[in-house]
Amino acid sequence: MTLETAHLPADQIAVRCRGVTKSYGQGSSQVTALRGIDLDVRRGELLMLVGPSGCGKTTLISVIAGILDQNRGECTVFGHDFKAMRQNDRTKYRGQMIGFVFQSFNLLPTLTAAENVSVPLLINGMPRRQALAKAKKELAGVGLGERANSLPAELSGGQQQRVAIARALVHDPKLIVCDEPTSALDHATGQKIMEILRGVGVASDRALVIVTHDNRIFQFADRIVKMDDGQVVGTLDSPDELRAQADAVRTGAAERTTEESVS
Amino acid sequence: MNFVALKMLVGDRAKYLGIVMGITFASLLITQQAAIFVGLMGRTYGSISDLGLPDIWVMDPKVQFIDDIKPLQDTQLLRVRGVKGVDWAVPLYKGLLKARLEDGTFQTCNVIGLDDATLIGGPPLMIKGKLEDLRRADSVIVDDVGAAGKLAHPSATGKPRPLVPGDTLELNDHRAMVVGICKVSRTFQSQPTVYTTYERATLFAPRERKLLSFVLVKAKPGQDLAVLRHRIEATTGLSAYTQQGFINKTWWYFFDNTGIPINFAISVALGFVVGTAIAGQTFYSFTLENLRQFGALKAMGTPTGTLLRMILLQAVLVGAIGYGLGVGLACLSGWAARNTELSFVLPWQLMLASALAIVVICILSSLLSIWKVIHLEPAIVFKQ
């Protein structure tokens, strides 16, 4: 497949993957999760990776985020190839350049919201007092200025995810990787979370890659990449198109189920 | 990130207290048992260390420790005095004699006979009376613990009355009058110590051909003790030890020939093993529970070295608190038992050894956690 972004100059590309292949295990038990992925993510873009479970979405963002090595192919983030870096440089680069939002939040339960948000700054060597002050500002930016001193257990799921978003943004990373950020939340909260991510996360020099199953949030994407069986099977610039496809599949499945039960 | 490590640790109260308690228990058991061992072994040479004045102890070559008396002929004293470099030499009697108490019961006493002229070798501290009172007829000085305990007079109220100057004893069928009460180091056998003069002690003692237990020697100023010791041995055919040498000989005799070390070593080892097991298991389980958090930190760019430092900091913190609590409790138990027969001596060397043991426990406890975190795949954070 020829990429429509292939012609773009490197300075407009945040993530560039070419022929990325990743397998787990060896011999007869080997499972290939990615089969020659070609993908570009533009700067200033919110890209969603969608596809059925086990299609390789999570493996792909792990490779993009530099926490998993591909077996073959090349993947660069703002021109830097993680695989070519030494371990220490890779960790440092990841700490400075990438923000993470996880499905299960992964907040440290014994740290307050502000302390949790300050962690990336501490990792990057900022003094604690300064980091806490900056973290509180970031929390205010996601509407949680009043809950800075609350522990995660004292917050709702949506609030915890907002804390996680603040944590992902606080050190001003250039790439934000989100793994199913709304799947643990109800519809209204999920919409709110996406509005926040869209509002404070998207910037001209930053890219967001979101892995999701949730077709209710497709309208927030600039571009949607469909994956199946470890491959990119389509790219849609219109979220409505993908949602229509998803609805059609769901409707078809429902009709088949009804017919089977009648017969 | 130290702050994050500490909050992760103390935030989980149950685990945190579990680890601290494990290390406290280990520290307490190791320190207390070792302190009792040191105290007990110290009692083996209390009679030697109480005599500060002499430089060299001369004795029969077959003597193995302070209570292993093999008497010398009195003439040996004169031979020792004749050795070049000896400033003075005095006799010392040491033997076990039976004292008959007022109620008719007998009590074995550790009788020490001092040189009649100089009274060298007397108790380190007099509580009542004076050492010179030993020059009075039939006089003896009794240690305070013996006077208040095994040698105490029965009374009408049923509660024994401690011996005081003026009371009398019957030592081996000889009348002895208490003229003073002294304080001495406790001895291994815990028998009352009775001081008297050398001549009187030989009268109290059963008739034997030889009664001189030791010759205490003071070297002339500037005299090398090792040289003098060898000279005494060469001249007299006897054994001569510096005070520290005799202490060491006695200490090692008890160490090598009694079950004391092995019994205490088992207790100390038990404390070490149980402490390591409790602390290690709890610490590992704490790390396992926080594995996802460690994975998130790793994914967010925390270097593995920083994560290891965080774990070590957590181990150091619980180690320091557990050690402090354990040693504190050990000291408290020693203080509470200060007036009992329990021997408890806690020198700084022992505290250091105990601290090293706790460091080893902390390292062992955190090793599993460190291994787990080093091999932790940060992609774990993307798994449900």
Interface residues (C-beta under 8 A of the other chain):
Chain A: T58 I61 S62 A65 I67 L68 Q87 N88 T91 K92 Y93 R94 G95 Q96 I98 F100 F102 Q103 S104 N106 L108 P109 T110 L111 E115 V119 P120 L122 I123 N124 R128 D179
Chain B: M1 F3 V4 K7 M8 V10 G11 D12 R292 Q293 G295 A296 L297 K298 A299 M300 G301 T302 P303 T304 T306 E377 P378 A379 V381 F382 K383 Q384
